[in-house]
Amino acid sequence: MEISDKLLCLFSADVTIEDDKYVVEVPRREIETGSVEPGETYRVALISDDSESSTQSSESEQNKSSGAPSEPQPPVEEGEIRYVEVEDIGKQGDGIARVERGYVIIVPDAEIGERVKVEITEVKSNFAVGEIIDEDF
């Protein structure tokens, strides 16, 4: 399956019926990390999960024992150097850059449109923090 570079987030959700429409709920963490904004329009891809819950449990156990990750891993590592372009400003005033699969890198003291060289100082499952080490590249 081809995954677009424009992918902002990836999560599992149930489709529910509400009045005369079907609803897919977006997890709060996707809004809080800035990947998705309320009121905006997005393209949604739905992938069927045909497995039964017992199959999922056994696969989950296999992943744990084999060390295989059950969720996509962050595309950056602590200490890694990256060249990024700041696309947005977060609620706390920090720069927001996106890399593979829409993964967010928070860049303190950066402005929209700046292209900076950063060192990744902190990595979480849905975002990382990068400190500017060079502003002129």
VEXKOL-717849 format. One record per residue (C-alpha): residue in one letter; residue number from 1; x, y, z. Coordinates in steps of 0.2 Angstrom, whole numbers, plus 2048, in hexadecimal, padded with zeros to 3 digits. Layout:
BEGIN
residu;num;xx;yy;zz
A;NUM;X;Y;Z
...
***
This chain:
BEGIN
residu;num;xx;yy;zz
M;1;800;800;800
E;2;807;811;7FB
I;3;806;81E;809
S;4;806;830;804
D;5;812;83D;80B
K;6;803;848;80F
L;7;7FD;83C;81D
L;8;7FA;846;82C
C;9;7F5;838;838
L;10;7F1;826;83A
F;11;7E5;81F;847
S;12;7D8;811;849
A;13;7C6;816;84B
D;14;7B4;80E;84A
V;15;7A7;815;83F
T;16;797;819;848
I;17;786;81E;843
E;18;780;82F;848
D;19;76E;834;842
D;20;76F;833;82F
K;21;783;833;82D
Y;22;791;828;831
V;23;79F;82F;83D
V;24;7B2;82B;83F
E;25;7B8;833;84F
V;26;7C9;83B;84E
P;27;7D3;838;85E
R;28;7D6;847;869
R;29;7E9;845;868
E;30;7E9;848;855
I;31;7E1;859;858
E;32;7EC;85E;867
T;33;7FC;85A;85D
G;34;7F7;865;84F
S;35;7F6;858;842
V;36;7E3;85B;83F
E;37;7D9;86B;842
P;38;7C6;86B;846
G;39;7BB;872;839
E;40;7C8;86E;82B
T;41;7C4;862;81D
Y;42;7D0;853;81A
R;43;7D0;844;80F
V;44;7CD;833;818
A;45;7D3;822;813
L;46;7CA;813;81B
I;47;7D3;802;81C
S;48;7C8;7F4;821
D;49;7CD;7E9;830
D;50;7C7;7D8;82C
S;51;7CF;7CF;83A
E;52;7C6;7C8;84A
S;53;7CB;7CE;85B
S;54;7D3;7BE;85F
T;55;7DE;7BF;850
Q;56;7E3;7D1;855
S;57;7E7;7CB;867
S;58;7F2;7BD;860
E;59;7FB;7C9;854
S;60;7FD;7D5;862
E;61;805;7C8;86D
Q;62;810;7C3;85E
N;63;816;7D5;85B
K;64;81A;7D7;86D
S;65;825;7C7;86E
S;66;82D;7CA;85D
G;67;831;7DC;861
A;68;827;7E2;852
P;69;81F;7F3;855
S;70;80C;7F4;855
E;71;80B;806;850
P;72;815;810;843
Q;73;825;816;84B
P;74;82A;828;84B
P;75;834;82C;83B
V;76;842;835;846
E;77;84D;831;854
E;78;854;83B;862
G;79;865;843;85D
E;80;861;842;84A
I;81;864;852;840
R;82;856;857;834
Y;83;853;865;828
V;84;841;86B;829
E;85;836;87A;824
V;86;82A;881;831
E;87;819;880;82A
D;88;80E;887;838
I;89;80F;88E;84A
G;90;808;883;858
K;91;7FD;88A;867
Q;92;80C;88D;872
G;93;815;897;864
D;94;821;88A;85F
G;95;825;886;84C
I;96;81D;876;845
A;97;825;86C;837
R;98;81F;85C;830
V;99;829;84D;829
E;100;825;83C;823
R;101;813;836;825
G;102;80F;848;82C
Y;103;819;845;83C
V;104;81A;855;845
I;105;82B;85D;84B
I;106;829;86B;857
V;107;836;879;855
P;108;837;886;863
D;109;83B;897;85D
A;110;838;894;84B
E;111;82D;89E;83F
I;112;821;899;831
G;113;82B;896;821
E;114;83C;895;829
R;115;847;886;823
V;116;852;880;832
K;117;85E;873;836
V;118;858;86A;847
E;119;85E;85D;853
I;120;850;852;859
T;121;851;853;86C
E;122;841;84A;871
V;123;837;83D;868
K;124;825;838;86C
S;125;819;82D;862
N;126;810;83B;85A
F;127;81C;849;85A
A;128;82F;84E;85D
V;129;838;85E;863
G;130;846;864;859
E;131;852;872;85E
I;132;859;87E;851
I;133;86B;87B;84E
D;134;86D;885;83E
E;135;861;892;837
D;136;86A;895;826
F;137;86A;886;81B
***
